[in-house]
Amino acid sequence: METIFILLMVLIMIASVLLVIVIMAQNPKGGGLSSTFGGASSAQFGVQRTNDFMEKATWTLGAVIIVLILVSVVITGKPTAKVPALPTSKEAPASQGSAPAQSAPATQGAAPVQTAPVAPAK
């Protein structure tokens, strides 16, 4: 698992360096390599295709970086060791030292209050 992660990180770094090189080679006003090699006209000797290639390379390298990052997160995000679960108790804890509740003496003319038994919580 660790070697796959290292391989993915190396591929991400290579793609990132290539992306920086491609972006730095472009001119923000549309010239870039075409103005360097082609002079004033960008349609000479197929230099217009250089701009198309640079733009496609930028988008492709960006997508490759995103996919590699997502793959590395999915592969390395899974836990490798199981955490032992704590045993759960099915019984309610016994109350210590508590006496049964004493009912108050009934007052004259009042009906005694009856309580329903309480079901244990599940």
NUTIBA-111037 format. One record per residue: residue number from 1; residue in one letter; x, y, z of N, C-alpha, C, O in turn. Coordinates in Angstrom, 2 decimals. Example, Ala and Ser with C-alpha at 12.3 -4.5 7.8 and 13.67 -1.06 7.14 Angstrom:
% NUTIBA-111037
+-----+------+---------+---------+---------+---------+---------+---------+---------+---------+---------+---------+---------+---------+
| seq | type |      nX |      nY |      nZ |     caX |     caY |     caZ |      cX |      cY |      cZ |      oX |      oY |      oZ |
+-----+------+---------+---------+---------+---------+---------+---------+---------+---------+---------+---------+---------+---------+
|   1 |    A |   13.19 |   -5.69 |    7.80 |   12.30 |   -4.50 |    7.80 |   13.20 |   -3.30 |    7.80 |   14.24 |   -3.32 |    8.46 |
|   2 |    S |   12.85 |   -2.25 |    7.08 |   13.67 |   -1.06 |    7.14 |   12.90 |    0.03 |    7.87 |   13.41 |    1.14 |    8.04 |
+-----+------+---------+---------+---------+---------+---------+---------+---------+---------+---------+---------+---------+---------+
END
This chain:
% NUTIBA-111037
+-----+------+---------+---------+---------+---------+---------+---------+---------+---------+---------+---------+---------+---------+
| seq | type |      nX |      nY |      nZ |     caX |     caY |     caZ |      cX |      cY |      cZ |      oX |      oY |      oZ |
+-----+------+---------+---------+---------+---------+---------+---------+---------+---------+---------+---------+---------+---------+
|   1 |    M |    0.83 |   -1.19 |    0.00 |    0.00 |    0.00 |    0.00 |    0.88 |    1.25 |    0.00 |    0.56 |    2.25 |   -0.65 |
|   2 |    E |    1.97 |    1.19 |    0.73 |    2.83 |    2.36 |    0.82 |    3.55 |    2.62 |   -0.50 |    3.78 |    3.78 |   -0.85 |
|   3 |    T |    3.91 |    1.57 |   -1.23 |    4.60 |    1.77 |   -2.49 |    3.67 |    2.37 |   -3.54 |    4.11 |    3.15 |   -4.39 |
|   4 |    I |    2.39 |    2.02 |   -3.50 |    1.43 |    2.61 |   -4.43 |    1.29 |    4.10 |   -4.14 |    1.21 |    4.91 |   -5.06 |
|   5 |    F |    1.24 |    4.45 |   -2.87 |    1.14 |    5.86 |   -2.49 |    2.35 |    6.64 |   -2.96 |    2.21 |    7.75 |   -3.47 |
|   6 |    I |    3.53 |    6.08 |   -2.79 |    4.75 |    6.76 |   -3.23 |    4.74 |    6.92 |   -4.75 |    5.11 |    7.98 |   -5.26 |
|   7 |    L |    4.33 |    5.88 |   -5.46 |    4.25 |    5.95 |   -6.92 |    3.27 |    7.05 |   -7.36 |    3.56 |    7.80 |   -8.29 |
|   8 |    L |    2.13 |    7.12 |   -6.71 |    1.15 |    8.16 |   -7.06 |    1.69 |    9.56 |   -6.76 |    1.45 |   10.49 |   -7.53 |
|   9 |    M |    2.40 |    9.71 |   -5.66 |    2.97 |   11.01 |   -5.33 |    4.03 |   11.43 |   -6.34 |    4.11 |   12.60 |   -6.70 |
|  10 |    V |    4.83 |   10.49 |   -6.80 |    5.84 |   10.80 |   -7.82 |    5.16 |   11.22 |   -9.12 |    5.58 |   12.18 |   -9.76 |
|  11 |    L |    4.11 |   10.49 |   -9.52 |    3.38 |   10.85 |  -10.74 |    2.72 |   12.22 |  -10.62 |    2.70 |   12.98 |  -11.58 |
|  12 |    I |    2.20 |   12.54 |   -9.45 |    1.60 |   13.86 |   -9.24 |    2.66 |   14.96 |   -9.34 |    2.41 |   16.01 |   -9.93 |
|  13 |    M |    3.83 |   14.71 |   -8.78 |    4.90 |   15.71 |   -8.86 |    5.38 |   15.91 |  -10.30 |    5.62 |   17.04 |  -10.73 |
|  14 |    I |    5.51 |   14.83 |  -11.05 |    5.94 |   14.94 |  -12.45 |    4.90 |   15.72 |  -13.26 |    5.25 |   16.59 |  -14.05 |
|  15 |    A |    3.63 |   15.38 |  -13.07 |    2.56 |   16.09 |  -13.79 |    2.52 |   17.55 |  -13.39 |    2.24 |   18.41 |  -14.23 |
|  16 |    S |    2.78 |   17.85 |  -12.13 |    2.77 |   19.25 |  -11.67 |    3.91 |   20.05 |  -12.30 |    3.71 |   21.19 |  -12.72 |
|  17 |    V |    5.09 |   19.46 |  -12.37 |    6.23 |   20.16 |  -12.99 |    5.95 |   20.39 |  -14.47 |    6.22 |   21.47 |  -14.99 |
|  18 |    L |    5.41 |   19.38 |  -15.15 |    5.07 |   19.54 |  -16.57 |    4.02 |   20.63 |  -16.77 |    4.08 |   21.40 |  -17.72 |
|  19 |    L |    3.05 |   20.68 |  -15.87 |    2.02 |   21.72 |  -15.96 |    2.61 |   23.11 |  -15.78 |    2.22 |   24.04 |  -16.49 |
|  20 |    V |    3.52 |   23.25 |  -14.85 |    4.18 |   24.56 |  -14.66 |    4.96 |   24.94 |  -15.91 |    4.92 |   26.10 |  -16.33 |
|  21 |    I |    5.66 |   23.99 |  -16.51 |    6.43 |   24.29 |  -17.72 |    5.52 |   24.71 |  -18.87 |    5.81 |   25.67 |  -19.59 |
|  22 |    V |    4.40 |   23.99 |  -19.03 |    3.46 |   24.32 |  -20.11 |    2.84 |   25.69 |  -19.89 |    2.69 |   26.46 |  -20.83 |
|  23 |    I |    2.48 |   25.99 |  -18.67 |    1.85 |   27.29 |  -18.38 |    2.86 |   28.43 |  -18.57 |    2.51 |   29.49 |  -19.09 |
|  24 |    M |    4.10 |   28.22 |  -18.14 |    5.10 |   29.27 |  -18.29 |    5.46 |   29.50 |  -19.75 |    5.89 |   30.60 |  -20.10 |
|  25 |    A |    5.30 |   28.50 |  -20.61 |    5.63 |   28.65 |  -22.02 |    4.56 |   29.43 |  -22.77 |    4.81 |   29.93 |  -23.87 |
|  26 |    Q |    3.38 |   29.55 |  -22.18 |    2.30 |   30.27 |  -22.84 |    2.41 |   31.76 |  -22.59 |    2.90 |   32.19 |  -21.54 |
|  27 |    N |    1.95 |   32.53 |  -23.56 |    1.90 |   33.98 |  -23.41 |    0.46 |   34.35 |  -23.08 |   -0.45 |   33.86 |  -23.75 |
|  28 |    P |    0.22 |   35.20 |  -22.09 |   -1.15 |   35.51 |  -21.73 |   -1.95 |   36.20 |  -22.84 |   -3.18 |   36.18 |  -22.80 |
|  29 |    K |   -1.29 |   36.79 |  -23.81 |   -2.00 |   37.47 |  -24.89 |   -2.13 |   36.61 |  -26.12 |   -2.47 |   37.11 |  -27.20 |
|  30 |    G |   -1.87 |   35.31 |  -26.00 |   -2.05 |   34.42 |  -27.12 |   -0.80 |   34.17 |  -27.93 |   -0.85 |   33.39 |  -28.88 |
|  31 |    G |    0.30 |   34.78 |  -27.59 |    1.53 |   34.58 |  -28.35 |    2.23 |   33.31 |  -27.94 |    2.20 |   32.32 |  -28.67 |
|  32 |    G |    2.85 |   33.33 |  -26.79 |    3.52 |   32.15 |  -26.27 |    4.60 |   31.65 |  -27.20 |    5.39 |   32.44 |  -27.72 |
|  33 |    L |    4.63 |   30.36 |  -27.41 |    5.62 |   29.77 |  -28.30 |    5.39 |   30.17 |  -29.75 |    6.34 |   30.21 |  -30.53 |
|  34 |    S |    4.16 |   30.48 |  -30.12 |    3.90 |   30.84 |  -31.51 |    4.58 |   32.15 |  -31.88 |    5.05 |   32.30 |  -33.00 |
|  35 |    S |    4.64 |   33.10 |  -30.95 |    5.31 |   34.36 |  -31.27 |    6.82 |   34.18 |  -31.24 |    7.54 |   34.90 |  -31.94 |
|  36 |    T |    7.31 |   33.25 |  -30.44 |    8.74 |   33.01 |  -30.37 |    9.25 |   32.37 |  -31.65 |   10.29 |   32.76 |  -32.19 |
|  37 |    F |    8.52 |   31.37 |  -32.15 |    8.98 |   30.63 |  -33.32 |    8.40 |   31.16 |  -34.63 |    9.03 |   31.01 |  -35.67 |
|  38 |    G |    7.24 |   31.77 |  -34.59 |    6.58 |   32.12 |  -35.83 |    6.65 |   33.57 |  -36.22 |    6.18 |   33.90 |  -37.31 |
|  39 |    G |    7.19 |   34.42 |  -35.44 |    7.25 |   35.83 |  -35.79 |    5.91 |   36.50 |  -35.51 |    5.23 |   36.16 |  -34.54 |
|  40 |    A |    5.53 |   37.44 |  -36.35 |    4.32 |   38.23 |  -36.12 |    3.06 |   37.44 |  -36.46 |    2.06 |   37.56 |  -35.77 |
|  41 |    S |    3.11 |   36.65 |  -37.49 |    1.93 |   35.90 |  -37.90 |    1.92 |   34.55 |  -37.21 |    2.91 |   33.80 |  -37.25 |
|  42 |    S |    0.80 |   34.24 |  -36.58 |    0.73 |   32.97 |  -35.87 |    0.24 |   31.83 |  -36.75 |    0.11 |   30.70 |  -36.28 |
|  43 |    A |   -0.04 |   32.11 |  -38.02 |   -0.53 |   31.07 |  -38.91 |    0.57 |   30.45 |  -39.77 |    0.29 |   29.55 |  -40.56 |
|  44 |    Q |    1.80 |   30.91 |  -39.64 |    2.88 |   30.40 |  -40.47 |    3.45 |   29.10 |  -39.89 |    3.63 |   28.98 |  -38.68 |
|  45 |    F |    3.71 |   28.17 |  -40.75 |    4.39 |   26.92 |  -40.41 |    3.69 |   26.12 |  -39.31 |    4.35 |   25.41 |  -38.54 |
|  46 |    G |    2.40 |   26.22 |  -39.23 |    1.65 |   25.43 |  -38.26 |    1.83 |   25.85 |  -36.81 |    1.65 |   25.04 |  -35.91 |
|  47 |    V |    2.19 |   27.09 |  -36.59 |    2.42 |   27.55 |  -35.22 |    1.10 |   27.74 |  -34.49 |    1.06 |   27.69 |  -33.26 |
|  48 |    Q |    0.03 |   27.96 |  -35.22 |   -1.28 |   28.07 |  -34.58 |   -1.62 |   26.78 |  -33.86 |   -2.27 |   26.80 |  -32.81 |
|  49 |    R |   -1.19 |   25.67 |  -34.41 |   -1.43 |   24.39 |  -33.76 |   -0.65 |   24.27 |  -32.45 |   -1.04 |   23.51 |  -31.57 |
|  50 |    T |    0.44 |   25.00 |  -32.30 |    1.20 |   24.99 |  -31.05 |    0.35 |   25.55 |  -29.92 |    0.38 |   25.02 |  -28.81 |
|  51 |    N |   -0.40 |   26.61 |  -30.18 |   -1.29 |   27.17 |  -29.16 |   -2.36 |   26.17 |  -28.76 |   -2.68 |   26.03 |  -27.59 |
|  52 |    D |   -2.91 |   25.49 |  -29.76 |   -3.93 |   24.48 |  -29.46 |   -3.35 |   23.35 |  -28.62 |   -3.97 |   22.88 |  -27.67 |
|  53 |    F |   -2.14 |   22.94 |  -28.99 |   -1.48 |   21.87 |  -28.23 |   -1.21 |   22.31 |  -26.79 |   -1.44 |   21.54 |  -25.85 |
|  54 |    M |   -0.74 |   23.53 |  -26.62 |   -0.43 |   24.02 |  -25.27 |   -1.69 |   24.10 |  -24.41 |   -1.66 |   23.77 |  -23.22 |
|  55 |    E |   -2.79 |   24.54 |  -25.01 |   -4.04 |   24.63 |  -24.25 |   -4.55 |   23.24 |  -23.88 |   -4.98 |   23.01 |  -22.75 |
|  56 |    K |   -4.50 |   22.32 |  -24.83 |   -4.94 |   20.96 |  -24.54 |   -4.03 |   20.28 |  -23.52 |   -4.50 |   19.53 |  -22.66 |
|  57 |    A |   -2.74 |   20.55 |  -23.60 |   -1.81 |   19.98 |  -22.63 |   -2.08 |   20.52 |  -21.23 |   -1.99 |   19.79 |  -20.25 |
|  58 |    T |   -2.42 |   21.81 |  -21.14 |   -2.73 |   22.40 |  -19.83 |   -3.94 |   21.73 |  -19.21 |   -3.91 |   21.34 |  -18.04 |
|  59 |    W |   -5.01 |   21.61 |  -19.98 |   -6.24 |   20.99 |  -19.45 |   -6.02 |   19.51 |  -19.12 |   -6.51 |   19.01 |  -18.11 |
|  60 |    T |   -5.28 |   18.82 |  -19.98 |   -5.04 |   17.40 |  -19.75 |   -4.19 |   17.17 |  -18.50 |   -4.51 |   16.30 |  -17.69 |
|  61 |    L |   -3.14 |   17.93 |  -18.35 |   -2.29 |   17.77 |  -17.16 |   -3.05 |   18.14 |  -15.89 |   -2.87 |   17.49 |  -14.85 |
|  62 |    G |   -3.88 |   19.17 |  -15.95 |   -4.70 |   19.52 |  -14.79 |   -5.65 |   18.39 |  -14.41 |   -5.81 |   18.08 |  -13.24 |
|  63 |    A |   -6.28 |   17.79 |  -15.42 |   -7.20 |   16.68 |  -15.16 |   -6.45 |   15.46 |  -14.62 |   -6.95 |   14.76 |  -13.73 |
|  64 |    V |   -5.26 |   15.20 |  -15.15 |   -4.46 |   14.07 |  -14.68 |   -4.08 |   14.26 |  -13.20 |   -4.14 |   13.32 |  -12.41 |
|  65 |    I |   -3.71 |   15.46 |  -12.84 |   -3.35 |   15.74 |  -11.45 |   -4.55 |   15.51 |  -10.53 |   -4.41 |   14.89 |   -9.48 |
|  66 |    I |   -5.71 |   16.00 |  -10.93 |   -6.91 |   15.84 |  -10.10 |   -7.26 |   14.36 |   -9.94 |   -7.56 |   13.91 |   -8.84 |
|  67 |    V |   -7.21 |   13.61 |  -11.04 |   -7.53 |   12.18 |  -10.97 |   -6.53 |   11.43 |  -10.10 |   -6.92 |   10.58 |   -9.29 |
|  68 |    L |   -5.25 |   11.73 |  -10.25 |   -4.25 |   11.06 |   -9.42 |   -4.43 |   11.37 |   -7.94 |   -4.25 |   10.50 |   -7.09 |
|  69 |    I |   -4.78 |   12.60 |   -7.63 |   -5.01 |   12.97 |   -6.23 |   -6.22 |   12.22 |   -5.67 |   -6.17 |   11.71 |   -4.56 |
|  70 |    L |   -7.30 |   12.16 |   -6.44 |   -8.49 |   11.44 |   -5.98 |   -8.21 |    9.94 |   -5.81 |   -8.68 |    9.33 |   -4.85 |
|  71 |    V |   -7.47 |    9.37 |   -6.73 |   -7.13 |    7.95 |   -6.61 |   -6.27 |    7.70 |   -5.38 |   -6.47 |    6.72 |   -4.67 |
|  72 |    S |   -5.31 |    8.58 |   -5.12 |   -4.46 |    8.40 |   -3.94 |   -5.26 |    8.54 |   -2.64 |   -4.97 |    7.85 |   -1.66 |
|  73 |    V |   -6.24 |    9.41 |   -2.63 |   -7.08 |    9.55 |   -1.42 |   -7.93 |    8.31 |   -1.22 |   -8.07 |    7.83 |   -0.10 |
|  74 |    V |   -8.50 |    7.79 |   -2.30 |   -9.35 |    6.61 |   -2.18 |   -8.53 |    5.40 |   -1.75 |   -8.96 |    4.63 |   -0.89 |
|  75 |    I |   -7.36 |    5.23 |   -2.32 |   -6.54 |    4.06 |   -2.00 |   -6.00 |    4.14 |   -0.57 |   -6.03 |    3.14 |    0.16 |
|  76 |    T |   -5.50 |    5.28 |   -0.17 |   -4.88 |    5.40 |    1.15 |   -5.86 |    5.80 |    2.24 |   -5.49 |    5.80 |    3.41 |
|  77 |    G |   -7.09 |    6.14 |    1.90 |   -8.05 |    6.58 |    2.90 |   -8.71 |    5.45 |    3.65 |   -9.37 |    5.69 |    4.66 |
|  78 |    K |   -8.55 |    4.20 |    3.19 |   -9.19 |    3.07 |    3.85 |   -8.39 |    2.68 |    5.09 |   -7.16 |    2.61 |    5.04 |
|  79 |    P |   -9.08 |    2.44 |    6.20 |   -8.34 |    2.01 |    7.40 |   -7.81 |    0.59 |    7.22 |   -8.48 |   -0.27 |    6.64 |
|  80 |    T |   -6.61 |    0.35 |    7.71 |   -6.00 |   -0.96 |    7.55 |   -6.22 |   -1.84 |    8.76 |   -6.30 |   -3.06 |    8.61 |
|  81 |    A |   -6.34 |   -1.29 |    9.93 |   -6.53 |   -2.08 |   11.15 |   -7.92 |   -1.80 |   11.71 |   -8.38 |   -0.66 |   11.74 |
|  82 |    K |   -8.56 |   -2.86 |   12.15 |   -9.89 |   -2.69 |   12.73 |   -9.75 |   -2.29 |   14.19 |   -8.89 |   -2.80 |   14.91 |
|  83 |    V |  -10.58 |   -1.38 |   14.61 |  -10.61 |   -0.95 |   16.00 |  -11.53 |   -1.91 |   16.75 |  -12.67 |   -2.11 |   16.33 |
|  84 |    P |  -11.07 |   -2.51 |   17.85 |  -11.93 |   -3.45 |   18.56 |  -13.13 |   -2.72 |   19.17 |  -12.99 |   -1.66 |   19.79 |
|  85 |    A |  -14.28 |   -3.31 |   18.98 |  -15.51 |   -2.70 |   19.50 |  -15.63 |   -3.01 |   20.98 |  -15.27 |   -4.09 |   21.43 |
|  86 |    L |  -16.14 |   -2.05 |   21.73 |  -16.37 |   -2.26 |   23.15 |  -17.59 |   -3.15 |   23.33 |  -18.58 |   -2.99 |   22.62 |
|  87 |    P |  -17.52 |   -4.09 |   24.27 |  -18.69 |   -4.96 |   24.48 |  -19.84 |   -4.15 |   25.05 |  -19.65 |   -3.30 |   25.92 |
|  88 |    T |  -21.02 |   -4.42 |   24.55 |  -22.19 |   -3.71 |   25.04 |  -22.93 |   -4.59 |   26.02 |  -23.06 |   -5.79 |   25.81 |
|  89 |    S |  -23.40 |   -3.99 |   27.06 |  -24.12 |   -4.71 |   28.11 |  -25.61 |   -4.67 |   27.81 |  -26.16 |   -3.61 |   27.54 |
|  90 |    K |  -26.25 |   -5.83 |   27.86 |  -27.69 |   -5.91 |   27.60 |  -28.50 |   -5.65 |   28.86 |  -29.69 |   -5.35 |   28.78 |
|  91 |    E |  -27.86 |   -5.75 |   30.02 |  -28.58 |   -5.59 |   31.29 |  -28.41 |   -4.16 |   31.81 |  -27.38 |   -3.52 |   31.60 |
|  92 |    A |  -29.42 |   -3.71 |   32.48 |  -29.34 |   -2.40 |   33.10 |  -28.45 |   -2.50 |   34.32 |  -28.46 |   -3.53 |   34.99 |
|  93 |    P |  -27.69 |   -1.47 |   34.63 |  -26.84 |   -1.54 |   35.81 |  -27.68 |   -1.59 |   37.08 |  -28.70 |   -0.91 |   37.20 |
|  94 |    A |  -27.23 |   -2.39 |   38.02 |  -27.95 |   -2.53 |   39.29 |  -27.68 |   -1.31 |   40.14 |  -26.55 |   -0.82 |   40.23 |
|  95 |    S |  -28.73 |   -0.82 |   40.77 |  -28.56 |    0.35 |   41.64 |  -28.03 |   -0.14 |   42.97 |  -28.51 |   -1.12 |   43.53 |
|  96 |    Q |  -27.03 |    0.56 |   43.48 |  -26.39 |    0.15 |   44.72 |  -26.87 |    1.02 |   45.87 |  -26.85 |    2.25 |   45.80 |
|  97 |    G |  -27.30 |    0.35 |   46.91 |  -27.66 |    1.04 |   48.15 |  -28.91 |    1.89 |   48.07 |  -29.12 |    2.76 |   48.91 |
|  98 |    S |  -29.75 |    1.65 |   47.08 |  -30.97 |    2.46 |   47.03 |  -32.12 |    1.65 |   47.60 |  -32.32 |    0.48 |   47.27 |
|  99 |    A |  -32.85 |    2.29 |   48.43 |  -34.01 |    1.65 |   49.05 |  -35.22 |    1.89 |   48.17 |  -35.27 |    2.88 |   47.44 |
| 100 |    P |  -36.21 |    0.99 |   48.24 |  -37.42 |    1.24 |   47.46 |  -38.09 |    2.52 |   47.92 |  -38.05 |    2.89 |   49.10 |
| 101 |    A |  -38.70 |    3.18 |   46.98 |  -39.33 |    4.46 |   47.29 |  -40.53 |    4.24 |   48.18 |  -41.34 |    3.35 |   47.94 |
| 102 |    Q |  -40.62 |    5.04 |   49.21 |  -41.74 |    4.99 |   50.14 |  -42.84 |    5.91 |   49.65 |  -42.59 |    7.06 |   49.29 |
| 103 |    S |  -44.04 |    5.41 |   49.64 |  -45.14 |    6.27 |   49.22 |  -45.54 |    7.17 |   50.38 |  -45.48 |    6.78 |   51.55 |
| 104 |    A |  -45.95 |    8.33 |   50.04 |  -46.37 |    9.30 |   51.05 |  -47.69 |    8.82 |   51.63 |  -48.49 |    8.19 |   50.94 |
| 105 |    P |  -47.93 |    9.13 |   52.90 |  -49.20 |    8.70 |   53.49 |  -50.37 |    9.36 |   52.76 |  -50.33 |   10.54 |   52.41 |
| 106 |    A |  -51.37 |    8.59 |   52.55 |  -52.54 |    9.08 |   51.83 |  -53.26 |   10.12 |   52.67 |  -53.46 |    9.92 |   53.87 |
| 107 |    T |  -53.64 |   11.18 |   52.06 |  -54.41 |   12.21 |   52.76 |  -55.87 |   11.83 |   52.73 |  -56.30 |   11.01 |   51.92 |
| 108 |    Q |  -56.59 |   12.42 |   53.59 |  -57.98 |   12.07 |   53.73 |  -58.77 |   12.53 |   52.51 |  -58.68 |   13.70 |   52.14 |
| 109 |    G |  -59.53 |   11.64 |   51.89 |  -60.36 |   11.98 |   50.76 |  -59.66 |   11.93 |   49.41 |  -60.32 |   12.09 |   48.38 |
| 110 |    A |  -58.36 |   11.71 |   49.38 |  -57.64 |   11.66 |   48.12 |  -57.43 |   10.21 |   47.72 |  -57.18 |    9.34 |   48.56 |
| 111 |    A |  -57.54 |    9.96 |   46.44 |  -57.35 |    8.60 |   45.95 |  -55.86 |    8.32 |   45.84 |  -55.09 |    9.22 |   45.49 |
| 112 |    P |  -55.44 |    7.10 |   46.13 |  -54.02 |    6.78 |   46.01 |  -53.59 |    6.81 |   44.54 |  -54.34 |    6.42 |   43.65 |
| 113 |    V |  -52.40 |    7.28 |   44.31 |  -51.85 |    7.38 |   42.96 |  -51.18 |    6.06 |   42.62 |  -50.35 |    5.56 |   43.37 |
| 114 |    Q |  -51.55 |    5.52 |   41.47 |  -50.92 |    4.28 |   41.02 |  -49.95 |    4.61 |   39.88 |  -50.25 |    5.41 |   38.99 |
| 115 |    T |  -48.79 |    3.98 |   39.93 |  -47.81 |    4.19 |   38.88 |  -47.67 |    2.91 |   38.07 |  -47.73 |    1.81 |   38.61 |
| 116 |    A |  -47.47 |    3.07 |   36.78 |  -47.28 |    1.92 |   35.90 |  -45.82 |    1.51 |   35.95 |  -44.94 |    2.36 |   36.08 |
| 117 |    P |  -45.55 |    0.22 |   35.83 |  -44.15 |   -0.20 |   35.82 |  -43.44 |    0.36 |   34.57 |  -44.02 |    0.43 |   33.48 |
| 118 |    V |  -42.20 |    0.73 |   34.76 |  -41.43 |    1.32 |   33.67 |  -40.67 |    0.20 |   32.97 |  -39.99 |   -0.61 |   33.61 |
| 119 |    A |  -40.80 |    0.18 |   31.62 |  -40.09 |   -0.83 |   30.82 |  -38.62 |   -0.44 |   30.71 |  -38.31 |    0.75 |   30.58 |
| 120 |    P |  -37.72 |   -1.40 |   30.76 |  -36.29 |   -1.05 |   30.63 |  -35.99 |   -0.54 |   29.22 |  -36.58 |   -1.00 |   28.24 |
| 121 |    A |  -35.07 |    0.40 |   29.14 |  -34.69 |    0.99 |   27.85 |  -33.89 |   -0.02 |   27.05 |  -33.07 |   -0.76 |   27.61 |
| 122 |    K |  -34.11 |   -0.04 |   25.75 |  -33.38 |   -1.00 |   24.89 |  -32.28 |   -0.29 |   24.18 |  -31.54 |   -0.91 |   23.42 |
+-----+------+---------+---------+---------+---------+---------+---------+---------+---------+---------+---------+---------+---------+
END
